[in-house]
Amino acid sequence: MDEVLLYLKSCGMFYLATSEDGQPHVRPFGAVCGFEGKLYFVTSNEKDVYRQLKKNGKVEICAMHKGTWMRVCGEVEEDARREARIAMMNDNAVALGDVYSEDDGLMTVFRFRYGTATFYSFSEDPKVLQL
């Protein structure tokens, strides 16, 4: 998980794909953290992405950095604990400080229940890691 987290942080931005009624939806994300050995990301509980994740936790992340790219596919679940939101804020204070707070009633974090990260490049065979 550490290698996946480091890669996503080095990208600065990654894309999260969800699905609703058979239609894929992709949007940019930037804040991630590791907490209790799991990969986390954050959103607002007022966004469509939140509703989509609650209905169907199967997601895919795609990120690219310096001629390599990574795809993470798996299933996520909401973690409603304040400690998880604090971990996200501690790891992403600059990016999230003006948008969320741990107790604002909007900030929601999701963690990967399970997943597979695959690293790709044009010059090497793919590298697969389990989350």
N, C-alpha and C positions, 0 to 999 in steps of 0.2 A: 504494500500500500504506500510506503514511503516514496518509492520510485515514481509511482503514478502521481502522487500529490506534488512532488517536486517538479515533475514535467508540467502539470497543469499550472502551477504557479509561475514557471518560467515562460509560459505562453502569454500570460496576462489575460487572455480571453479564450474561452472555449465555447462550443455550441452544444446545447442540450436539445435532444429530440424527444418529443412525447407524441402520443397519438390520441385522437378523439374521433370516434365514429369512423375508423378506418382511414382518417386523414392525418398524415404526419404534420407536426408543428415543430419548427426549429427556431431557437432564439439564442442570443449571446448571453453568457454568464461570465463572471470574473472572480467571484469569491468562493474559495474552497478552504477546507481545513481537515485535519485528521483529529479524531477524538475517539478514545477508547478503541483504537485499532481499526476504525472505520473511516471511510471517505464521506465527507459531508459537503453539501452546497446549500445555499440560502435563497429564499424568495419571499414574497409577500403573500399572505393568505387571502388577499383581495384580487390576485391576478388569475387569469385563465390557466396559466401553467400549474398553479396550486390545485385548482379543481381537477385538471387533467391527471396530475400525479396521484391525487387521492382516489380517483376512479380507476386508474391503470398505472401501477408503479413500474412498468417495464419501460426503460429508457435507454438511450444511447448518447454518449458524449463523443465529440470529435474535436481534436485540437491539433494544431500544426506549429512547429517551431524548428527553425534552422534546417529545413530540408527533410525533416522527419515528421511523422504524424502518429497520433495515437487514437484508438477507438476504445471506449469503455462501454460495454453493454452489460446490463443486469437489471436487477429490480431494487427499487428504493422504497423506503417507508419514512413517514414523518417521525421525528423525535421531538416530542413536546416538552422535554425537560429543559429547565432554565440553564442547567449546567452546559448543555449542548449549545445553546444560543450564546452563552458567555464564551465558550471556546471559539465559536465562529467570530465573535466580535474581537476577542483578543488577537486572533490571527489576521484579521482584516480590518483593523480599526480605521485606517486611513480611507479605505474604499467604502466602508459601511457607516462610519461615524455620523455622517450628515443625513443618512437615509433611515437607519434603524436604531433601536436600542433594545436591550434584552427583554424589557417589559412593556414594549409599546403596543402589544396585542396584534401586531402585523407581521413581525419577523418570524419566519418559520424555517426550520432547518430539516433537511432530508438526509438520510444516510443510505448508503448501499447495503442492502441485506446480503447480497452476493453479487458477484460480477466477474467479468473477464476483461482485462486490459490487454490490448494488442498494440505493440509498437512496430511501426513500419518505416522503411526507407527505401530509396531506389537502389541501394548498394548492398543491403544485407537481408537475410531471411527475417521474417517477422519474429518478434519475441513476445510470448504470451505469459501473462501473470494472472493469477487468481486473486481476487480481492477478498 
